Amino acid sequence: MNSILIRKASGEMEAFSAEKLKNSLLKAGASEIRAESIVAEIKDWLYEGVSSRKIYDKAFALLKKRVPVSSFGKGEKVVSSAASRYKLKNAMMELGPTGHPFEHLVGEIFSRMGYNVEVGQVLQGCCVTHEMDVIATKGNTQILVECKFHFSQNNNASVQVPLYVRSRVDDIIKYRSKLPEYKGFNFIGCVCTNTRFTSDAAAYGECSGLKMLSWDYPKGEGLREIIDRERIFPITVLTRISAADKIKLMESGVVVCRQIRQNPKLLEQLSLTSDRRNRLLAEIEELIR
């Protein structure tokens, strides 16, 4: 079965890997038995030239199904949490259309790391003013973050991005370093993208002293790992509400599931029945717990 070729999003063909699919399901929180069952069903359905997107959609649909406890062992009655986590990569592309929700998600990440956070501020530089997406301050360290949002996983941040950010950050640092309130401060520039960096972008960013953060960079400390570890899931992972409802929530400033968990009244702006609301809250609770 591994000899069957599938079409990646880039158009390239590669051999289907049952192990890769199983690992992605396990990382999402599916049990060993549940993951093996889904992989077996995918292998029976698989055909030459099928797109990786269709495989993802099929696996997501299977993972989203409710399964009786007796079918796959303890802990499998509710599988929506695993489905939500499996959806994370695509959910990052849905933080649009303006990209502002992604900035707020990045702000939440730094907030969970103990920083005081400001989002969408205009800062004076030595030469001109600059709009900075996220400003994260802790003690005498201040991180100036530029967020690059993309709708497609194929749009990677090129070397032009850190080149541009380095010049903007330097202008701000040159100005702020002269201000008495920032005496002794350590300023760090940062580029954060919801996709990936090209190799040149990562190399230049690191060489020039920028903090680089993407879906899978730095290795083991990328957005994927941070979001999962800190449970800072965007509302776009949720399976119990429509895309229109997600957009409505984001337009009102609700970007991460924790906001709803802390204040369920935020859901009052949506036309949800009591049953749907309870199911949604249960999904959020399971995700964060």
C-alpha positions as a Markdown table, in Angstrom:
| # | Residue | x | y | z |
|---|---|---|---|---|
| 1 | Met | 0.0 | 0.0 | 0.0 |
| 2 | Asn | 2.9 | 2.4 | 0.7 |
| 3 | Ser | 3.7 | 2.2 | -3.1 |
| 4 | Ile | 0.5 | 4.3 | -3.8 |
| 5 | Leu | 1.5 | 7.8 | -4.7 |
| 6 | Ile | -0.5 | 10.8 | -3.3 |
| 7 | Arg | -0.4 | 14.4 | -4.4 |
| 8 | Lys | 0.9 | 17.0 | -1.9 |
| 9 | Ala | -0.4 | 20.5 | -1.8 |
| 10 | Ser | 2.7 | 21.7 | -3.7 |
| 11 | Gly | 1.7 | 19.3 | -6.6 |
| 12 | Glu | 4.6 | 16.9 | -5.9 |
| 13 | Met | 3.9 | 13.2 | -5.7 |
| 14 | Glu | 5.1 | 11.1 | -2.8 |
| 15 | Ala | 4.4 | 7.6 | -1.4 |
| 16 | Phe | 1.6 | 7.4 | 1.1 |
| 17 | Ser | 2.9 | 6.7 | 4.6 |
| 18 | Ala | 0.6 | 4.9 | 7.0 |
| 19 | Glu | 3.0 | 5.5 | 9.8 |
| 20 | Lys | 3.0 | 9.3 | 9.2 |
| 21 | Leu | -0.8 | 9.4 | 9.3 |
| 22 | Lys | -0.9 | 7.3 | 12.4 |
| 23 | Asn | 1.6 | 9.5 | 14.2 |
| 24 | Ser | -0.4 | 12.6 | 13.3 |
| 25 | Leu | -3.6 | 11.0 | 14.8 |
| 26 | Leu | -1.7 | 10.0 | 18.0 |
| 27 | Lys | -0.3 | 13.5 | 18.4 |
| 28 | Ala | -3.9 | 14.8 | 18.1 |
| 29 | Gly | -4.9 | 12.6 | 21.1 |
| 30 | Ala | -6.4 | 9.6 | 19.5 |
| 31 | Ser | -5.8 | 6.2 | 21.2 |
| 32 | Glu | -3.5 | 3.6 | 19.6 |
| 33 | Ile | -6.5 | 1.4 | 18.7 |
| 34 | Arg | -8.5 | 4.4 | 17.3 |
| 35 | Ala | -5.6 | 5.6 | 15.2 |
| 36 | Glu | -5.0 | 2.1 | 13.8 |
| 37 | Ser | -8.7 | 1.8 | 12.9 |
| 38 | Ile | -8.7 | 5.1 | 11.0 |
| 39 | Val | -5.5 | 4.2 | 9.2 |
| 40 | Ala | -6.9 | 0.9 | 8.1 |
| 41 | Glu | -10.1 | 2.5 | 6.8 |
| 42 | Ile | -8.0 | 5.1 | 4.9 |
| 43 | Lys | -5.8 | 2.4 | 3.4 |
| 44 | Asp | -8.9 | 0.6 | 2.1 |
| 45 | Trp | -10.2 | 3.8 | 0.6 |
| 46 | Leu | -6.9 | 5.1 | -0.8 |
| 47 | Tyr | -6.3 | 5.4 | -4.6 |
| 48 | Glu | -3.5 | 6.5 | -6.8 |
| 49 | Gly | -3.1 | 10.3 | -7.1 |
| 50 | Val | -5.4 | 11.2 | -4.3 |
| 51 | Ser | -4.6 | 14.6 | -2.8 |
| 52 | Ser | -3.1 | 14.9 | 0.7 |
| 53 | Arg | -6.0 | 17.3 | 1.4 |
| 54 | Lys | -8.6 | 14.6 | 0.7 |
| 55 | Ile | -6.7 | 12.2 | 3.0 |
| 56 | Tyr | -6.8 | 14.8 | 5.7 |
| 57 | Asp | -10.5 | 15.5 | 5.2 |
| 58 | Lys | -11.3 | 11.8 | 5.3 |
| 59 | Ala | -9.2 | 11.2 | 8.5 |
| 60 | Phe | -10.7 | 14.3 | 10.1 |
| 61 | Ala | -14.2 | 13.1 | 9.4 |
| 62 | Leu | -13.5 | 9.7 | 10.9 |
| 63 | Leu | -11.8 | 11.2 | 13.9 |
| 64 | Lys | -14.7 | 13.5 | 14.5 |
| 65 | Lys | -17.2 | 10.7 | 14.7 |
| 66 | Arg | -18.5 | 9.7 | 18.2 |
| 67 | Val | -17.6 | 6.1 | 19.1 |
| 68 | Pro | -19.1 | 4.1 | 21.9 |
| 69 | Val | -16.7 | 3.4 | 24.8 |
| 70 | Ser | -17.0 | -0.4 | 24.2 |
| 71 | Ser | -15.7 | 0.0 | 20.6 |
| 72 | Phe | -12.2 | 1.3 | 21.3 |
| 73 | Gly | -11.6 | 1.2 | 25.0 |
| 74 | Lys | -11.9 | 3.6 | 27.9 |
| 75 | Gly | -11.7 | 7.3 | 26.9 |
| 76 | Glu | -13.1 | 7.0 | 23.4 |
| 77 | Lys | -16.7 | 8.0 | 24.0 |
| 78 | Val | -15.9 | 11.7 | 23.1 |
| 79 | Val | -13.4 | 12.1 | 20.3 |
| 80 | Ser | -14.1 | 15.7 | 19.3 |
| 81 | Ser | -11.1 | 16.9 | 21.2 |
| 82 | Ala | -8.8 | 14.8 | 19.2 |
| 83 | Ala | -10.5 | 16.0 | 16.0 |
| 84 | Ser | -10.0 | 19.6 | 17.1 |
| 85 | Arg | -6.3 | 19.1 | 17.7 |
| 86 | Tyr | -5.9 | 17.2 | 14.5 |
| 87 | Lys | -7.4 | 20.3 | 12.7 |
| 88 | Leu | -4.9 | 22.7 | 14.3 |
| 89 | Lys | -2.6 | 23.2 | 11.3 |
| 90 | Asn | -5.5 | 24.0 | 8.9 |
| 91 | Ala | -7.2 | 26.1 | 11.7 |
| 92 | Met | -4.2 | 28.4 | 11.7 |
| 93 | Met | -5.0 | 29.3 | 8.1 |
| 94 | Glu | -8.6 | 30.3 | 9.1 |
| 95 | Leu | -7.5 | 33.2 | 11.4 |
| 96 | Gly | -8.4 | 35.7 | 8.7 |
| 97 | Pro | -9.3 | 37.4 | 6.6 |
| 98 | Thr | -7.4 | 40.4 | 8.1 |
| 99 | Gly | -4.8 | 38.4 | 10.0 |
| 100 | His | -5.6 | 40.4 | 13.2 |
| 101 | Pro | -6.9 | 37.2 | 15.0 |
| 102 | Phe | -3.5 | 35.7 | 14.4 |
| 103 | Glu | -1.8 | 38.7 | 16.1 |
| 104 | His | -4.1 | 38.2 | 19.1 |
| 105 | Leu | -3.3 | 34.5 | 19.2 |
| 106 | Val | 0.5 | 35.3 | 19.2 |
| 107 | Gly | -0.3 | 37.9 | 22.0 |
| 108 | Glu | -2.0 | 35.1 | 24.0 |
| 109 | Ile | 1.1 | 32.9 | 23.5 |
| 110 | Phe | 3.4 | 35.5 | 25.0 |
| 111 | Ser | 0.9 | 36.3 | 27.7 |
| 112 | Arg | 0.9 | 32.6 | 28.8 |
| 113 | Met | 4.7 | 32.9 | 28.9 |
| 114 | Gly | 4.5 | 35.6 | 31.5 |
| 115 | Tyr | 4.8 | 38.7 | 29.4 |
| 116 | Asn | 2.7 | 41.9 | 29.5 |
| 117 | Val | 1.3 | 42.2 | 26.0 |
| 118 | Glu | 0.0 | 45.0 | 23.8 |
| 119 | Val | -1.4 | 44.2 | 20.3 |
| 120 | Gly | -1.5 | 46.5 | 17.3 |
| 121 | Gln | 0.5 | 49.5 | 18.6 |
| 122 | Val | 2.1 | 52.4 | 16.6 |
| 123 | Leu | 5.6 | 53.0 | 17.8 |
| 124 | Gln | 7.9 | 55.9 | 17.2 |
| 125 | Gly | 11.2 | 55.1 | 15.5 |
| 126 | Cys | 14.2 | 57.3 | 15.1 |
| 127 | Cys | 13.3 | 57.9 | 11.5 |
| 128 | Val | 9.6 | 57.1 | 11.1 |
| 129 | Thr | 6.7 | 55.5 | 13.0 |
| 130 | His | 6.0 | 51.8 | 12.8 |
| 131 | Glu | 3.0 | 49.7 | 13.5 |
| 132 | Met | 4.1 | 46.8 | 15.6 |
| 133 | Asp | 1.7 | 43.7 | 15.8 |
| 134 | Val | 2.7 | 42.5 | 19.3 |
| 135 | Ile | 4.8 | 44.1 | 22.1 |
| 136 | Ala | 5.7 | 41.7 | 24.9 |
| 137 | Thr | 7.4 | 43.0 | 28.0 |
| 138 | Lys | 8.7 | 41.1 | 31.0 |
| 139 | Gly | 11.1 | 42.8 | 33.4 |
| 140 | Asn | 13.6 | 44.8 | 31.4 |
| 141 | Thr | 13.1 | 42.7 | 28.3 |
| 142 | Gln | 10.9 | 43.8 | 25.5 |
| 143 | Ile | 10.1 | 41.7 | 22.4 |
| 144 | Leu | 8.9 | 43.5 | 19.3 |
| 145 | Val | 6.9 | 41.0 | 17.2 |
| 146 | Glu | 5.9 | 41.3 | 13.5 |
| 147 | Cys | 3.3 | 38.7 | 12.5 |
| 148 | Lys | 3.1 | 37.3 | 9.0 |
| 149 | Phe | -0.2 | 35.6 | 8.3 |
| 150 | His | -0.9 | 33.4 | 5.3 |
| 151 | Phe | -4.0 | 31.7 | 4.0 |
| 152 | Ser | -2.2 | 28.8 | 2.5 |
| 153 | Gln | 0.4 | 26.4 | 4.0 |
| 154 | Asn | 2.4 | 26.7 | 0.7 |
| 155 | Asn | 3.1 | 30.4 | 1.3 |
| 156 | Asn | 6.3 | 30.4 | 3.4 |
| 157 | Ala | 7.9 | 33.5 | 4.8 |
| 158 | Ser | 10.9 | 34.4 | 2.5 |
| 159 | Val | 14.2 | 36.1 | 3.5 |
| 160 | Gln | 12.6 | 39.5 | 2.6 |
| 161 | Val | 10.5 | 39.3 | 5.7 |
| 162 | Pro | 13.3 | 39.2 | 8.4 |
| 163 | Leu | 15.3 | 41.7 | 6.3 |
| 164 | Tyr | 12.3 | 44.1 | 6.5 |
| 165 | Val | 11.6 | 43.4 | 10.2 |
| 166 | Arg | 15.2 | 43.9 | 11.2 |
| 167 | Ser | 15.3 | 47.4 | 9.7 |
| 168 | Arg | 12.1 | 48.4 | 11.4 |
| 169 | Val | 13.0 | 47.0 | 14.8 |
| 170 | Asp | 16.4 | 48.7 | 14.6 |
| 171 | Asp | 14.7 | 52.0 | 14.0 |
| 172 | Ile | 12.5 | 51.5 | 17.1 |
| 173 | Ile | 15.3 | 50.3 | 19.3 |
| 174 | Lys | 17.5 | 53.3 | 18.3 |
| 175 | Tyr | 14.8 | 55.6 | 19.4 |
| 176 | Arg | 13.6 | 53.8 | 22.6 |
| 177 | Ser | 17.2 | 53.3 | 23.8 |
| 178 | Lys | 17.5 | 57.0 | 24.4 |
| 179 | Leu | 14.3 | 57.2 | 26.5 |
| 180 | Pro | 14.9 | 57.2 | 30.3 |
| 181 | Glu | 12.0 | 54.8 | 30.9 |
| 182 | Tyr | 13.8 | 52.2 | 28.8 |
| 183 | Lys | 17.2 | 52.6 | 30.4 |
| 184 | Gly | 18.9 | 49.1 | 30.7 |
| 185 | Phe | 16.2 | 47.4 | 28.6 |
| 186 | Asn | 17.1 | 44.5 | 26.3 |
| 187 | Phe | 15.2 | 44.8 | 23.0 |
| 188 | Ile | 14.5 | 41.7 | 20.9 |
| 189 | Gly | 13.0 | 41.7 | 17.4 |
| 190 | Cys | 10.8 | 38.7 | 16.5 |
| 191 | Val | 9.1 | 37.4 | 13.3 |
| 192 | Cys | 6.2 | 35.0 | 13.7 |
| 193 | Thr | 4.3 | 33.3 | 10.9 |
| 194 | Asn | 1.5 | 30.7 | 10.8 |
| 195 | Thr | 3.3 | 28.8 | 8.1 |
| 196 | Arg | 7.0 | 28.2 | 7.7 |
| 197 | Phe | 10.2 | 30.1 | 7.0 |
| 198 | Thr | 12.4 | 29.4 | 4.0 |
| 199 | Ser | 15.9 | 28.2 | 4.9 |
| 200 | Asp | 17.3 | 31.7 | 3.9 |
| 201 | Ala | 14.8 | 33.5 | 6.1 |
| 202 | Ala | 15.6 | 31.3 | 9.1 |
| 203 | Ala | 19.3 | 31.6 | 8.6 |
| 204 | Tyr | 19.2 | 35.4 | 8.2 |
| 205 | Gly | 16.9 | 35.9 | 11.1 |
| 206 | Glu | 19.0 | 33.9 | 13.5 |
| 207 | Cys | 22.2 | 35.5 | 12.2 |
| 208 | Ser | 20.8 | 39.0 | 12.7 |
| 209 | Gly | 19.6 | 38.4 | 16.2 |
| 210 | Leu | 15.9 | 38.1 | 15.5 |
| 211 | Lys | 13.7 | 35.6 | 17.4 |
| 212 | Met | 12.0 | 33.4 | 14.7 |
| 213 | Leu | 8.8 | 31.5 | 15.4 |
| 214 | Ser | 6.8 | 29.5 | 12.9 |
| 215 | Trp | 4.5 | 26.4 | 12.8 |
| 216 | Asp | 7.5 | 24.1 | 13.3 |
| 217 | Tyr | 10.4 | 26.4 | 14.1 |
| 218 | Pro | 12.5 | 26.4 | 16.3 |
| 219 | Lys | 12.4 | 22.6 | 16.4 |
| 220 | Gly | 10.4 | 21.4 | 19.3 |
| 221 | Glu | 9.4 | 25.0 | 20.3 |
| 222 | Gly | 7.3 | 26.0 | 17.3 |
| 223 | Leu | 3.7 | 27.2 | 17.3 |
| 224 | Arg | 2.4 | 23.7 | 17.1 |
| 225 | Glu | 4.2 | 22.6 | 20.3 |
| 226 | Ile | 3.6 | 25.8 | 22.2 |
| 227 | Ile | -0.2 | 25.8 | 21.4 |
| 228 | Asp | -0.6 | 22.2 | 22.4 |
| 229 | Arg | 1.5 | 22.4 | 25.5 |
| 230 | Glu | -0.1 | 25.6 | 26.8 |
| 231 | Arg | -3.5 | 24.7 | 25.5 |
| 232 | Ile | -3.8 | 28.1 | 23.6 |
| 233 | Phe | -6.1 | 26.7 | 21.0 |
| 234 | Pro | -7.7 | 29.1 | 18.5 |
| 235 | Ile | -11.4 | 28.9 | 18.2 |
| 236 | Thr | -11.0 | 27.9 | 14.5 |
| 237 | Val | -10.2 | 24.3 | 15.7 |
| 238 | Leu | -13.7 | 23.9 | 17.2 |
| 239 | Thr | -16.0 | 21.4 | 15.5 |
| 240 | Arg | -19.3 | 22.4 | 17.2 |
| 241 | Ile | -19.9 | 25.8 | 15.5 |
| 242 | Ser | -20.0 | 27.0 | 12.0 |
| 243 | Ala | -17.4 | 29.0 | 10.1 |
| 244 | Ala | -19.7 | 32.0 | 10.2 |
| 245 | Asp | -20.0 | 31.8 | 14.0 |
| 246 | Lys | -16.2 | 31.6 | 14.3 |
| 247 | Ile | -15.8 | 34.8 | 12.2 |
| 248 | Lys | -18.4 | 36.6 | 14.3 |
| 249 | Leu | -16.6 | 35.7 | 17.5 |
| 250 | Met | -13.2 | 36.7 | 16.1 |
| 251 | Glu | -14.7 | 40.1 | 14.9 |
| 252 | Ser | -15.7 | 40.7 | 18.5 |
| 253 | Gly | -12.2 | 39.9 | 19.8 |
| 254 | Val | -12.7 | 36.3 | 20.8 |
| 255 | Val | -9.8 | 34.4 | 19.3 |
| 256 | Val | -8.8 | 31.5 | 21.7 |
| 257 | Cys | -10.9 | 28.9 | 23.4 |
| 258 | Arg | -9.7 | 30.0 | 26.9 |
| 259 | Gln | -11.6 | 33.2 | 26.5 |
| 260 | Ile | -14.9 | 31.3 | 26.1 |
| 261 | Arg | -14.0 | 28.9 | 29.0 |
| 262 | Gln | -13.3 | 31.9 | 31.2 |
| 263 | Asn | -16.5 | 33.8 | 30.1 |
| 264 | Pro | -19.2 | 31.5 | 28.5 |
| 265 | Lys | -21.4 | 34.6 | 28.1 |
| 266 | Leu | -19.3 | 35.4 | 25.1 |
| 267 | Leu | -21.4 | 32.8 | 23.3 |
| 268 | Glu | -24.6 | 34.8 | 23.8 |
| 269 | Gln | -23.9 | 36.7 | 20.6 |
| 270 | Leu | -24.5 | 33.4 | 18.7 |
| 271 | Ser | -27.8 | 31.8 | 18.0 |
| 272 | Leu | -27.1 | 28.5 | 19.7 |
| 273 | Thr | -29.6 | 26.2 | 21.2 |
| 274 | Ser | -28.9 | 25.2 | 24.8 |
| 275 | Asp | -27.8 | 21.7 | 23.7 |
| 276 | Arg | -25.4 | 23.0 | 21.1 |
| 277 | Arg | -24.0 | 25.5 | 23.6 |
| 278 | Asn | -23.4 | 22.8 | 26.1 |
| 279 | Arg | -21.7 | 20.5 | 23.5 |
| 280 | Leu | -19.5 | 23.4 | 22.5 |
| 281 | Leu | -18.5 | 24.2 | 26.1 |
| 282 | Ala | -17.8 | 20.5 | 26.7 |
| 283 | Glu | -15.5 | 20.4 | 23.6 |
| 284 | Ile | -13.6 | 23.4 | 24.9 |
| 285 | Glu | -13.3 | 22.0 | 28.3 |
| 286 | Glu | -11.9 | 18.7 | 27.0 |
| 287 | Leu | -9.5 | 20.6 | 24.7 |
| 288 | Ile | -8.0 | 22.7 | 27.5 |
| 289 | Arg | -8.1 | 20.1 | 30.2 |
